[in-house]
Amino acid sequence: MTTHTEIGKLLRVRDLLRQVTVPEGVSGLWRVERFSVSEEDAAAECRRELFQAMQGRRYHPVPAGEYTRLDRGGTVVMSDTPSEMRDHYEPVRRATGRVFIAGLGLGMVLQAVLDRPDVAHATVVELSEDVYRLVAPHYQEKYGPERLTIIQGDAMTWTPPRGTHKDPYDVAWFDIWDAKTGENLAEFTRIKRRWARWAKWRGFWAEADIRYLER
């Protein structure tokens, strides 16, 4: 049974996870751009989602509105729609102290985490130089070096500073995959083992959905 305290925490997470204000721009194959979902498109999406729900998939329609997406060569990698926000409730709910995030994207999770007063600092590792160029300056200016470090590098091989095992990150969130596929599960396991001494809690984008689909 969900308690009033748990409901209150969820409501606060929903307030923190909100649309981004990253400027539109293009760098290499990557593009940050605004887009609209009309009432007609939203209704059509709702019908598709209902059909998939009848096949055992989760129901995540996108309501009409204005959104921002991150596109790589014509493929949408992420957006700030409510359905994508739901994928990130857990790390925002758990965030406190020092947070590590693998994958900058649009910075939606980073924004929500750093808007929590109980988060002292966030470290982000982003693989793409183009995404770093498009998105990182917006948040570096907003939060400053005292609360935010963004590193351009490979999160799969990046090693935290010496001594992190003595003072581990409170939360580590990995969001570096494009698709929800069972092939990701093996990587989740490897990362969990590698980061066991560096983070008190380790979570992964879409893990719950992937395990649900695999069943």
C-alpha positions as CSV (number, residue, x, y, z in Angstrom):
1,M,0.0,0.0,0.0
2,T,1.4,3.5,-1.0
3,T,1.8,5.8,2.0
4,H,1.1,9.5,2.1
5,T,4.9,10.1,2.5
6,E,5.6,8.0,-0.6
7,I,2.9,9.9,-2.6
8,G,4.5,13.2,-1.4
9,K,7.9,12.1,-2.6
10,L,6.5,11.1,-6.0
11,L,4.7,14.5,-6.4
12,R,7.9,16.3,-5.7
13,V,9.8,14.2,-8.3
14,R,7.1,15.1,-10.8
15,D,7.6,18.7,-10.0
16,L,11.4,18.4,-10.4
17,L,11.3,16.5,-13.7
18,R,10.2,19.2,-16.2
19,Q,10.8,20.3,-19.7
20,V,14.3,21.6,-20.6
21,T,15.3,25.1,-21.8
22,V,18.4,24.0,-23.7
23,P,18.8,26.2,-26.8
24,E,18.2,24.7,-30.2
25,G,21.3,24.0,-32.2
26,V,23.2,21.6,-34.5
27,S,26.6,20.1,-34.1
28,G,27.7,17.3,-36.4
29,L,25.0,14.7,-36.7
30,W,23.3,15.9,-33.5
31,R,20.5,18.4,-33.2
32,V,18.5,19.9,-30.4
33,E,15.1,21.1,-31.6
34,R,11.6,22.0,-30.4
35,F,8.7,20.1,-31.8
36,S,4.9,20.0,-31.4
37,V,2.4,17.2,-30.8
38,S,-1.0,18.2,-32.0
39,E,-4.3,17.0,-30.5
40,E,-4.8,14.8,-33.6
41,D,-1.3,13.3,-33.3
42,A,-1.8,12.7,-29.6
43,A,-5.1,10.9,-30.2
44,A,-3.4,8.7,-32.8
45,E,-0.5,8.0,-30.4
46,C,-3.0,7.1,-27.7
47,R,-4.6,4.5,-30.0
48,R,-1.2,2.9,-30.9
49,E,-0.3,2.8,-27.2
50,L,-3.6,1.2,-26.3
51,F,-3.0,-1.5,-29.0
52,Q,0.5,-2.2,-27.6
53,A,-0.9,-2.3,-24.0
54,M,-3.3,-5.1,-25.1
55,Q,-0.2,-7.0,-26.3
56,G,1.3,-6.7,-22.8
57,R,3.4,-3.6,-23.2
58,R,3.2,-0.6,-20.9
59,Y,0.9,2.3,-21.7
60,H,2.9,5.5,-22.3
61,P,1.0,8.0,-24.5
62,V,2.3,11.5,-25.3
63,P,-0.2,14.3,-24.7
64,A,-0.4,17.3,-27.0
65,G,2.1,20.0,-26.3
66,E,5.4,21.6,-27.1
67,Y,8.6,19.6,-26.4
68,T,12.3,19.4,-27.0
69,R,14.1,16.4,-28.6
70,L,17.7,15.3,-29.2
71,D,18.2,13.9,-32.6
72,R,21.1,12.0,-34.1
73,G,21.1,11.8,-37.9
74,G,17.3,11.6,-38.1
75,T,16.9,9.3,-35.1
76,V,15.3,10.7,-31.9
77,V,17.5,9.7,-29.0
78,M,15.5,11.3,-26.3
79,S,12.9,14.0,-25.6
80,D,11.3,15.7,-22.6
81,T,7.9,14.3,-23.0
82,P,6.0,13.0,-19.9
83,S,6.5,9.4,-21.0
84,E,10.3,9.8,-21.0
85,M,10.1,11.6,-17.7
86,R,8.5,8.6,-16.1
87,D,11.6,6.5,-17.1
88,H,13.7,8.7,-14.7
89,Y,11.6,9.0,-11.6
90,E,13.8,6.6,-9.6
91,P,17.1,8.4,-9.8
92,V,15.5,11.8,-9.1
93,R,13.6,10.3,-6.1
94,R,16.8,8.8,-4.7
95,A,19.2,11.7,-5.5
96,T,21.0,13.2,-2.5
97,G,24.6,14.2,-1.7
98,R,26.8,13.4,-4.6
99,V,25.4,12.1,-7.9
100,F,27.0,10.5,-10.9
101,I,25.2,10.5,-14.3
102,A,26.4,8.5,-17.3
103,G,24.9,10.2,-20.4
104,L,24.0,13.9,-20.5
105,G,21.4,13.9,-23.3
106,L,19.1,16.9,-22.9
107,G,20.1,17.3,-19.3
108,M,16.5,16.5,-18.1
109,V,17.7,14.3,-15.2
110,L,20.6,16.5,-14.4
111,Q,18.3,19.5,-14.1
112,A,15.9,17.7,-11.8
113,V,18.7,16.3,-9.6
114,L,20.5,19.6,-9.1
115,D,17.2,21.4,-8.4
116,R,17.1,19.2,-5.2
117,P,18.7,21.2,-2.4
118,D,19.9,18.0,-0.8
119,V,22.2,17.3,-3.8
120,A,25.6,18.9,-3.3
121,H,27.3,18.0,-6.6
122,A,26.6,16.1,-9.8
123,T,29.3,14.6,-12.1
124,V,28.2,13.8,-15.7
125,V,30.2,11.8,-18.3
126,E,29.0,12.3,-21.9
127,L,30.4,10.3,-24.8
128,S,29.6,12.6,-27.7
129,E,31.6,15.7,-28.2
130,D,28.7,17.2,-30.2
131,V,26.2,16.6,-27.4
132,Y,28.7,18.1,-25.0
133,R,29.0,21.2,-27.2
134,L,25.2,21.6,-27.6
135,V,24.0,20.9,-24.1
136,A,26.8,21.2,-21.5
137,P,27.3,25.0,-21.6
138,H,23.6,25.6,-20.7
139,Y,23.9,23.7,-17.4
140,Q,27.5,24.8,-16.6
141,E,26.3,28.4,-16.7
142,K,23.2,27.6,-14.7
143,Y,24.7,25.6,-11.9
144,G,28.4,26.5,-11.8
145,P,31.5,24.4,-11.1
146,E,30.7,24.2,-7.4
147,R,27.8,21.9,-8.1
148,L,28.4,20.5,-11.5
149,T,31.2,18.7,-13.4
150,I,30.6,17.6,-17.0
151,I,33.3,15.4,-18.6
152,Q,33.5,14.4,-22.2
153,G,34.4,10.8,-22.3
154,D,33.3,7.1,-22.3
155,A,31.3,6.3,-19.2
156,M,31.9,2.6,-19.8
157,T,35.6,3.0,-19.2
158,W,35.8,6.2,-17.2
159,T,37.2,5.7,-13.7
160,P,36.1,8.0,-10.7
161,P,38.8,10.0,-8.9
162,R,41.1,8.1,-6.5
163,G,39.5,7.5,-3.1
164,T,35.9,7.4,-4.4
165,H,35.5,3.9,-2.9
166,K,36.0,5.6,0.6
167,D,33.4,8.3,-0.1
168,P,31.2,6.8,-2.9
169,Y,28.6,8.5,-4.9
170,D,25.1,8.3,-3.3
171,V,23.5,7.6,-6.6
172,A,24.8,6.6,-10.0
173,W,22.4,6.7,-13.0
174,F,23.3,5.2,-16.4
175,D,21.4,6.4,-19.4
176,I,23.6,5.6,-22.4
177,W,21.4,3.3,-24.5
178,D,19.1,4.2,-27.4
179,A,16.7,1.3,-27.3
180,K,14.9,-0.9,-24.7
181,T,16.3,-4.3,-25.5
182,G,17.2,-7.4,-23.6
183,E,20.8,-7.1,-24.9
184,N,21.3,-4.3,-22.4
185,L,20.9,-6.6,-19.4
186,A,24.4,-8.1,-19.6
187,E,25.9,-4.6,-19.7
188,F,23.7,-3.6,-16.7
189,T,25.2,-6.5,-14.7
190,R,28.8,-5.6,-15.7
191,I,28.4,-2.0,-14.7
192,K,26.7,-2.9,-11.4
193,R,29.7,-5.1,-10.5
194,R,32.3,-2.5,-11.6
195,W,30.6,0.3,-9.8
196,A,29.8,-1.6,-6.6
197,R,32.5,0.2,-4.7
198,W,32.0,3.6,-6.2
199,A,28.2,4.1,-5.7
200,K,25.8,3.3,-3.0
201,W,22.9,2.9,-5.4
202,R,23.2,2.1,-9.1
203,G,20.3,2.4,-11.6
204,F,19.8,2.0,-15.3
205,W,17.4,3.7,-17.8
206,A,14.6,1.3,-18.8
207,E,15.8,-1.6,-16.7
208,A,12.3,-2.2,-15.3
209,D,10.7,-2.0,-18.7
210,I,13.2,-4.4,-20.3
211,R,12.9,-7.0,-17.5
212,Y,9.1,-6.6,-17.9
213,L,9.2,-7.2,-21.6
214,E,11.7,-10.1,-21.2
215,R,9.2,-11.9,-19.0
